[in-house]
Amino acid sequence: MNLSPRNFGNEKSGMEINSFINYDVSPVSPDDTMKQVQERFFELVNTHLPVVKDGHLVGNISEEDMGSFDLEKKVTDYLYALDAFFVKEDTTWLEVLEEFARSNTNMMPVLSAEGKYLGCYDLTDIMGLFRETPFFNEPGGILIVEKGSADYTFSEISQIVESDNGKLLGAFISRNEGDLVQLTLKVGNTGLNSIMQSFRRYGYNIVMGNEDDMYMDNLKERSNYLRKFLNI
């Protein structure tokens, strides 16, 4: 699933998300033994731990891989098995959330603009930011529309909603297959019936339209991404 950068409302700033950097999780050293790493995993609930040398991220070691490692060997013996993922300190919270999904992890290393390891984000903290957005907090309806990938624009979508006195609270690309794109919209201020008719006039196919209190269940059903991370 691709998240669109168009999330309308009170989006958190880079400075605010930086306040969630966790400096308490000590990174693993390449000179640590795998037994030491295993003991660290026993103490934490992390799916991964960052491996850092001289202030720079080497990679991320996965708890899932621990069963195949010789505990007497060092991390440096398994550098080839490390997972490579991270975000920069100026990465927006929505892009951070997307990187969590791509990397299938609950721990995300954060690097400075110069590439220095700063600390890490915890998935639960970042999901907390997501839940605070108008997309989830403000009353409204969820509408999923579909159109050719070359035939839609977010400006057009916003215009359609606003022409029926609606308010577009958020939008993201929830499916992208072949030449078709599905877009999930959160609409406030009005019912969906007239808006759905307007989308049809503009050539959009209506995949789903539900009001108010149904939106969370339908998002979970339609999106593997949200179903996975909203149930933490």
CORVEN-V948335 format. One record per backbone hydrogen bond with DSSP energy under -1.0 kcal/mol. NH is the residue of the N-H (numbers start at 1). CO is the residue of the C=O. E is the energy in kcal/mol with one decimal. If there is no record, write none. Layout:
# CORVEN-V948335
nh	co	e
NH	CO	E
NH	CO	E
This chain:
# CORVEN-V948335
nh	co	e
7	5	-1.5
11	9	-1.9
17	13	-2.0
18	14	-1.9
20	17	-2.0
21	18	-1.7
22	120	-3.6
28	50	-3.4
32	29	-2.0
34	73	-2.9
35	71	-1.7
37	33	-1.8
38	34	-2.5
39	35	-2.1
40	36	-1.7
41	37	-2.2
42	38	-1.9
43	39	-1.1
44	40	-1.1
49	61	-1.9
51	59	-3.1
52	28	-2.8
53	56	-2.7
56	53	-2.0
58	51	-3.7
59	51	-1.2
60	83	-2.0
61	49	-2.7
63	47	-2.7
66	63	-1.1
68	65	-1.9
69	66	-1.7
73	70	-1.6
75	32	-2.5
76	30	-2.2
77	74	-1.5
78	75	-2.4
81	78	-1.7
82	79	-1.3
83	60	-3.2
87	109	-2.2
89	111	-2.1
91	88	-1.8
96	92	-2.3
97	93	-2.2
98	94	-1.8
99	95	-2.1
100	96	-2.1
101	97	-1.7
102	98	-2.4
103	99	-2.2
105	100	-1.3
108	121	-2.3
110	119	-2.8
111	87	-2.6
112	116	-2.7
115	112	-1.9
117	55	-3.0
118	110	-3.0
119	110	-1.1
120	22	-1.6
121	108	-2.9
123	106	-1.9
126	122	-1.8
127	123	-2.6
128	124	-1.4
129	125	-1.2
130	126	-1.7
131	127	-2.3
133	130	-1.2
136	133	-1.5
137	133	-2.1
138	134	-1.4
141	187	-2.8
142	210	-1.9
143	185	-2.5
144	208	-3.2
145	183	-2.3
146	205	-2.2
147	181	-2.0
149	179	-3.3
151	148	-2.0
157	153	-2.0
158	154	-2.5
159	155	-2.1
160	156	-2.5
161	157	-2.2
162	158	-2.6
163	159	-2.0
164	161	-1.1
165	162	-1.8
166	161	-2.1
167	188	-2.2
169	186	-2.7
170	186	-1.1
171	6	-1.5
172	184	-1.8
174	182	-1.5
175	182	-1.4
177	180	-1.8
180	177	-2.2
181	147	-2.8
182	175	-2.9
183	145	-2.8
184	172	-2.6
185	143	-3.2
186	170	-2.4
187	141	-2.9
188	167	-3.0
196	192	-3.0
197	193	-1.9
198	194	-1.9
199	195	-2.3
200	196	-2.0
201	197	-1.9
202	198	-1.3
203	200	-1.7
204	199	-2.7
205	146	-2.9
207	144	-2.3
208	144	-1.7
210	142	-2.5
214	211	-2.2
215	212	-2.0
218	214	-1.9
219	215	-2.2
220	216	-2.2
221	217	-1.9
222	218	-2.4
223	219	-1.9
227	223	-2.3
228	224	-1.9
229	225	-1.7
230	226	-2.5
